[in-house]
Amino acid sequence: MKMPLPVQVFNFQGAVEPMQIDADPQEDQQNSPDVSYVVENPTLDLEQYASSYSGLMRIERLQFIAEHCPQLRAEALKMALSFVQRTFNVDMYEEIHCKLTEATREVQGASDAAAEAGAADPPPLDKAWAESTRKKALLKLEKLDTDLKNYKGNSIKESIRRGHDDLGDHYLDCGDLSNALKCYSRARDYCTSAKHVINMCLNVIKVSVYLQNWSHVLSYVSKAESTPEIAEQRGERDCQSQAVLTKLKCAAGLAELASRKYKQAAKCFLLASFDHCDFPELLSPSNVAVYGGMCALATFDRQELQRNVISSSSFKLFLELEPQVRDIIFKFYESKYASCLKMLDEIKDNLLLDMYLAPHVRTLYTQIRNRALIQYFSPYVSADMTKMAQAFNTTVGALEDELTQLILEGLINARIDSHSKILYARDVDQRSTTFEKSLHMGKEFQRRAKAMILRAAVLRNQIHVKSPPREGSQGDLNSANSQSRMSTNM
């Protein structure tokens, strides 16, 4: 997944603060996705995993697993190869077959034991299927294009809309995402009801997710939510509108996750309805549990976590599908941080095989650990770092480095006694802070009051500046000036 590179900000003023420390290079690495990692010990049931998705999403996810997990590479590519033969996407079939051939050679060339454990020779490239599929795809394209021209000749909006949708479906089945997006978007001009608009938005959203055009996804989610069928039903919703809203929230959650807006992503996933979560073209209910749970852990405080996640009757049903994530959330809330972090490490390999979550695993894990450290220390005036290190299953030296970074970032208001290995909370004079805040608010109120009085006086005395007309000849301006001078003389 392509993510924006971190932007470096340089200070050209020459002012250097005391204790200024260079940025940790590891921090930059956390902000950029690691595309070259390898997962060695997955616990993924590939068949069950693939059955949760349909269409292009199933094939893309299997290819992602094959790219990052040598242990599952051959099996994932074989499954992807069989699935792609159900489509018109011949180019992807040839690409996957090439990858499978290379993967089989690697297994056979590794060792005798690996060769025995590895898959048999890949099936030969089915050139006859490829040729016939290309011809079928071309014939179907010509037929759909002819039908659309006839519909336009008859000027029947409903038929034209369906024609664009059918053409978009065919392009999507062929793997031509750009043309699929164009066809789905063109259907907008022929929508005659709110239901048609929602269907058009969902089609555009689906292809935009495949293209990873996240701004487009959010734009069309907003358009769909503003239709009367969705916007006006604030109370009880029927099954159909609830299913649509769940799809929209899931798509928005993916877009916010990709944009690294983790709290907003968590809120979107938490609004999904378990009974109406049926969107295999993009994600599964298990994905909603994992994405929502991880983003909530990284960004919610204790009250938000308890109110929106633990006590949520709707999201509890999602968490039942992922008992490990559920237990991690409960351990975190119960302040059992060592168990929580240990369980996080156990599921890390599987999370790294998820194409949408993998680029964010390192950042999310860091934020979860930092939040745990902050919450652990928040009720204390001082804390023994030796006991704290035991609670977080780490060494005192490593813990001291973590706490130092949190203090420098202003996330923990404390100081470290390195000799005694004790963390002390800094004394904050609440009285002085409140007094300064009150003075600031008073000055701001005074400034606004003066501005309002001045504006009222200006309006009362009719003091205003007239801008010259945008269009007008020089003669008009001269006549206006002469009238102005006459009125002044009078």
ABEGO torsion letter per residue (X at the ends): XBBBBBBBBBBAAGBBBBGBBBBBAAAAAAABBBAABBBABBABBAAAAAAABBEAAAAAAAAAAAAABAAAAAAAAAAAAAAAAABABAAAAAAAAAAAAAAAAAAAAABAAAAAABBBBBBBBBAAAAAAAAAAAAAAAAAAAAAAAAAAAAGBAAAAAAAAAAAAAAAAAAGBAAAAAAAAAAAAAABABAAAAAAAAAAAAAAAAAAGBAAAAAAAAAAAAABAAAAABABBBBAAAAAAAAAAAAAAAAAAAAAGBAAAAAAAAAABBAAABBBAAABBAAAAAAAAAAAAAAABBAAAAAAAAAABAAAAAAAAABAAAAAAAAAAAAGBAAAAAAAAAAAAAAAAABAAAAAAAAAAAAAAAAAAAAAAAAABABBBAAAAAAAAGBBAAAAAAAAAAAAAAGABBBBBBAAAGBBBBBBBBAAAAAAAAAAAAAAAAAAAAAAAAAAAAAAAAGBBBBBBBABEBAAAAAAAAAAAAAAAAX
